[in-house]
Amino acid sequence: MQLTSLVRIDDFRWQIPPRGGQRVPVILFGTRKLIEEMDDKVAEQATNVAKLPGIVAASMAMPDAHWGYGFPIGGVAAFDPDEGGIISAGGVGFDISCGVRCLRTDLTIEDVRPRARELADLLFEYVPAGVGEEGNLKLSPRELDEVLAGGARWALERGFGVPEDLEYVEEHGCMAGAVPENVSETAKKRQRGEMGTLGSGNHYCEVQYVERIYRRDAAEAFGLREGQVVVSIHCGSRGLGHQIGTDYLVLLAKAASRLGIVLPDRELACAPVNSAEGKQYIGAMRAGINCALANRQIITHLVRQAFARLFPSARLETLYDVSHNTCKLERHEVDGRTRWLWIHRKGATRSFGPGHPELPERYRAVGQPVIIGGSMGTASHILVGTAEAEQRSFSSASHGAGRTLSRNQAVKQWDGRKLLKELEARGIYVRSKGMRGVAEEAPGAYKDVDEVARATEGARLADRVARLLPVACVKG
């Protein structure tokens, strides 16, 4: 991206002032290096978002932002329903409620490294992964509707996990206001065999260890220490969420046309939050959120089973579960006034700061855990939300490294089998259904995750707490 078209606010914030139909400015977060590496499409898409009705304050892009469908991935925007604010499927993403659950263990890297290869094999056996991959859990239509209404609570009631898990999951594991009836039969049919599965693409189940602690107070609150083993589970709502997005793009586009909303890009199909179509999509989206929360809860149970085979007395506790493809109604202070706003976060993670009433009591004094995932062979980071993020980004932060190369470009540059051997030589054991998927997710196809974490901290969106390094990884 050319910096000549941007106005520099400080070392970590850049602005595109309002022009050409923009209702608000665009704010890009990142270091000079990260901004220069962003494709121009990020600025174009964020500018288009800034033209939508009811947008508040700014259209934003996180330090890991890259081109997406409609909104850039890493895009954040708030809309006021009392001012005609809209909801857009392109601002949520097709993998509704894709997110990361992090589990802390009482194991150390010294315990796990000698058995890392065995652990990778067991996790690959227990956690189904890959395109269209199904698990052992087959749900009836009635049971799936119960999942869409109950989320992780449904999974817990059926023996997947422990009650303590839900205290550390967004919405305590269940998104209120879900309407399973608003989800098509096609979407439901796609999901009946996919609960408890990772899916494909950049999804993973990764065993990691804490290589470095940055903030001791937050690390203590999160129960983290150097050398400790953790597990990160990255997945979402699978085929159901994708089908919801596909179905509602058509409905929302018709609503925009009917209501006279001029779309700067047809991928930004939307409807006012308070319209019939907007409410219908919200009910379906919330059902998709519950699907993802239940999915990660079931996978948590499967991970515990796999670990128990090698480490029978090990404890795996949920540190936090946070989504990064959602739209939620939240209270935020804007220009000295508290307002209820619909916050689109697409490839961006919520990052509530210290004292927020929605946080678990254990974390409330320091802030919300924020997880920035790497890509198979690179570091990941755990951060903590800041008070400043409320004013700067509607309490939002980066969610990952962000792609620099498309999947097709990555396949041309890397060979999956060779990459696996290189990673194994470094003591990282990766298991995947196919070699193309490994090549697509090559670490070199992504931005420098350490730079993204540093920029996220520099922009005061979240503070770094711990740096994690991988040991074993199951790829989708």
N, C-alpha and C positions, 0 to 999 in steps of 0.2 A: 504494500500500500504506500502511495506517495504521501509523505508528510506535509507537502506544500499545500494540500487541500484542507489541512487540519489546523486548529488553533490549540496550542499547547497550554494546558492549565497548570500542570506541574509535571514532575518526572514520571508520574504514573497515570495521568489523565489527559485525554485529548478530546477536543470538541469539534463537531460540525455544526455551526450556527444555523438557526432556522432560515430556510429559503425554499422557494419553489414548492409551496404547499405544505411544508413541514409545520406542524402545530407546536412542536417542542424541539430543542436541540438534540443532537446525538452525542452521547458520551462513550468514548472508547477507553477502557482501562488496560494498562499494560506498559511495559518498558518500551523505549524506542525500538529496541531489537524486535520485540514481539509484534509491535504495531507494523513495522516495516515488513515482517514476514506474513502478516495477514493478507489474504487475497482481497482484491478490491470489491469483491461481491459482498463482503461483510459490511462495508460502509454503505453500499447500495441498498442492501436489505434492511439494515438498521435505519436508514433514511426513509425507506418506504413505511416501516413501522411507525415512524414519527409522524406520518400523515394520517393515521387512523383516528376515528372519532373517539373522544373522551380520554385520550392519553394524558397522563399527568407527569409533569416535571421533565422527563427525558426518555428517549429510547436509548438503551444501554447495551454494550457488548463487553463481556468479561475478557480477561487476558488470554483465555484459551479459545477465543471465538474463531469460527471458520464458517464457510458457506453451508447453508442448510436449505430446508424447504420452507419458503415463506419468511419466517424469522431466521436470522443466523443462529447456528448452534452456539450457545453462549449468550443468547439474547435475553434481555430482561425488559419488561414494560409493565406499567401499572395503568389501569383504566378505572375511571370513576363511573359507576352505574347511573349516578344522578345527573351525569353530563353526557349521556348517550354512549358511555363506555362499552366496548365490544369484548367478545371472546372469540378467539381464533384457534382452530385446530392446528394451524401452522405455527402457532405460538406455544403450543403444548408439546408437539412432536408426535410421531406415530407410535413410538414405544412409550405409551402413557405410563408415568410413574417409574420409568427406568431409574434406578438408584443403586446405592451401595449400602450393604449392611456390613459393619465391621465387628468381628468377634475378638475379644481379648482372651488369651489363654494363660494358664499358670506354667506353661512350658517355656524353656529358653532355646535359643538357637543351638546350644550345645546338646540339648536333648534331641532336637529334631534333625539336625544336619546328617547324622549317620544313617538315618532312615528316610531321608527326603525322597529318594527314588521310590521306595515302597509306598510312602504316603501319597505321592503323585498318582501312582497306579490305583490305589484304593479310592481316592477322590474321583478319579476318572470312572471307576466302576460304580460308585454310589451316586454321582451327580450327572444325570444325562445332559449332554451338550451337543449342539449342532443344529443345522437347518432342519426344521420340521421334526426334530427329535422328541419322542414322547417318553414319559416315565411309567412307573408301575401303577400310578394312581389314575384310575379311570372314573370319571364323574358322570352321573346321570344329569339330565337337564335340570332337575330340581336341585341337586347338590351344587351345580355350578352357579345357579341363581343365589344360593346361600353363600357361596364364596364371594360373589359380587356385592352382596349386602354386608357380609361380615368381615371380610379381609383377613388379617392375621389372627383375629380372635377366632374365626371359624377354624383355622388350622390348629390353634392351640387347643380348642375344645375336642379335637380329634386326635390329640396326643402328639402333635408336632411342636415340641418345644416346652418351655416352662413359663409360668405366669410372669416371672421377672422380666422376660424378654420384652413384653409389651410396654413396660415403663420407658423403654429406650427406643421406641419406634415412633416416628411422626404420627400424630393423631391417635396415639396409643394403639396403633395397629388397625384402626377401622375409620374410614372416611365417612362421615355422616352425609346424608343426602344423596347417596347412590340410588339409582333407579335401574335395576337389572332389565326391566321391561323396555328401556330405551336402547338396549344393546341388541343388534340384529341376531337372528338365528345363525346366520353365516359366521359371525364373530364367535358366537358361543360354540358352534360346532368345531371351530379351529382350536378351541382351548380345552376341550374335555379330556384330552390325553396329555396336555402340556404342562399341567401343574407340577411344580417341583423340578423344572428343567431350566437350564441356562439360556438356551437359544444360541444364536450365532453372532457373527460380527465381533464387536469389541467387548462382548460379555465374557466374564471369567469368574472363576473361584480360585483365589490365590493365597498361598501360605507365605507370610512375610515375617520379618523380624524388625524390631526397632533398632535402627542403626545409630540414631542421634536424637537427643531431646533438646528442644529449643527453649520451651517455657516450662519450668519445673512445676509451677503452681497448677497450671492446666493439666500437665501430664499426671500429676498426683490425683487430681480430681477425676481424670479419665481412667485411672488405674494402669498407667503405662510406665514402663521403665526400660532402660537400654538393655538390649539382648533378648527382650521378651518376644515371643511368637504371637502373631495375630493372624486372622483370616479375613479377607475381604471378599464379599460376594456381590458381584455387579451383574444385575439383570433387571428385567421389567415385566411387562404384561403380555409378552410373547405375541402370538397370532391374534389374540383378542384385541389388544390395544391397537395393533396395526389396522385391523379391520374397522374398528371404531373410527379411526382417523380417516380411512378411505371412505366410509359411508357418509360421514358428516361433512366432508369437504363439499360434496354435492349439495347437501341440504343447506349449508351455510352460504354457499355461493348463490343459491336461489333466493335466500333471505336477503342477502346484500343487494341483489338486483331489485327485489320487491320493495325494499325500503329506501332505495335511492342512494345507497352507500357506494361511493366511487372507490374502487380498489386500485391502488397503485401497482398491484401485482396480483394476478388471479390466484396465486398460491396463498395469498392472505385472506382467503374467503372467511367471512366473519359475520356475526350478527350481534346486535345489542344484547348485553347480558340479560336485560329485562324482557326481551322478546320471547315469543313461544319457542322459536328455534334455538335461541341461546340457552334457555332453561333446559330444553331437551338434550342439548349437547352436554351441558354441565352434569346432568344426571347420569348420562352414559360415561362421561370422563371419570366421574367419581367412582363408578363401578369398575372402570379400568384401573384406577388407583388401588382399589381393594384387591383386585386380581394380583397386582404386582406385590402388594404387601403380604398377601397369603403365599405367593410364590417364594419370596425370600424367606418367609418363616419355615416353609417346608424344606427348602434347601438347607437352612440352618440345622434342622433336625438330621438331615442326611449327612452333613459334614460332621456332626457330633458322632454319628454312628461310625463313620470312616475312621475318625481319630481314635475311637474306643478300641478298634481292632489292634492298633499299635501302642496306644497309651491309655490303658483302661481306667486309670485314675485321673486323667486330665480333666480340667474344668474349662469349658468354653462359654463365656458370658457375652451377651450382646452389649457392645460398647455403644453403638448408635446405628440407626437405620434412617437414611435420609434420601428423598427422591430428588431428581433433577430434571424431570419433564412433567411439569404440573401447571395448573392455574388455580390459585386459592384466594379466597376472600380473607383479607387481613386488615387489621387496623394499623395505620401508619400516620405519622405526623408530617404534614406538608405545609410549609410556610406558617408554622405556629399553630396549625389547626389539625386535629385528629380526624382522619377520614377512613371510611371503609372502602378499600380498593381491591380490585381483582388483579393479582400479581401473576403475570405470565413468566415462568422460568423455564426456558428451553435449553437444556445443557447448562444449567446453572443451579446451584444449591442454595437453599435457604441458610442464612447465617445469623440467627438471632444473637444479640449481645448479652452481656451480663445483666442479670435481674429479670429477664423476660419471663412472664408468668407461665408460658407454655413449655418451658424447659423442665426436665426432671430436677428434683430438688438437689440431687448430687452434683449437677453441673451448673445450677443457676447462678452461683457466685462468679463463675468464670466465663460462661457463655456456651453456646451450642457447638458440639463437635462438627467440623466440616471436613469432608473427605475428598481429596484430590487424587484420583487414581492415575497411575502410570499405564504403560502398555508393555506387558510381557518382557521382562528383562530390565526395565527401568525402575527407578524409585517411585514410591507413592508418598503422599503426605497426609497427616492429620493436622488440622488447624482448629482454631476456635474463633467463633464469631466476635465481632467488635461492636462497641456502642456506636462508632462512627458510621458503620455500614447502614444503619437505619436511615440516615440522611443522604448517604452517598449512593446507595443502590437498592433501597427498599429491603435491606438486610439480605443481600444476595452475594454469592461468591462463585469462583470458578469450580468446575466439577471434574476436570481432567486435564490432560496435556493438550488436546486439540490436534486435529490432523493438519499436516502440511502437504501430504500427498494423498490423492484419491486411492481407493482400493485397487483400481486397475493400474495406476501408476506404480503402486507398491509391488504388485505381482510381477511387473516387468523388471524391477530392480532386485528382488530378493527371491531366493529359492527356499521353500519351506523346510525341506529336509536339512539343507546346509545350515539354515538358521537354528534349527533345533539342536544340531550338533555343537554349534558355537555356544549356545546358551548352556548346554549341559557341561561343556568344558569350564564354564564359569560357576558350576554348581547349581544351576537353575534347571529344574526338570519340568518340561512342558508336555502336556498331553492334549491332543486334539483329534477330532474325527477326520480332518482333511488337511493336506499340506497347503492348499490354496488359502485357506483361512489363516494359517500361520503367516504366510507371506503378506497377506493383506494387513495384518496387525504388527508388522515388523516395527521394532522400536524407532527405527529411522524414519518411519512415515509420520511420526508425531513430533510436536514441538518439545522443547526441553522442559520437562515437568518441573525441574528445580527452578527454572526461570519463571514459570507460571506461578509457582507457589511464592516466590520472592516478590513478584509483581502484585499478587493478591494481598500480601502483607503490606507492601509499600503503598498500595492504594487504600489501605486501612479497611479492607473488606473482611479480612480474617487474619489472625496471627498464627504463624507456624508453631506447632507444638512438637511434632515428631516426624522424622524421616524414616520411611520403611523401605526395606530392600527385599526382593522376591527370593523364594526358595523353591517353591513348586507351584505350578499353575495349570489349571484345566481351562482350555479355551473353548468358546462357543464356535 
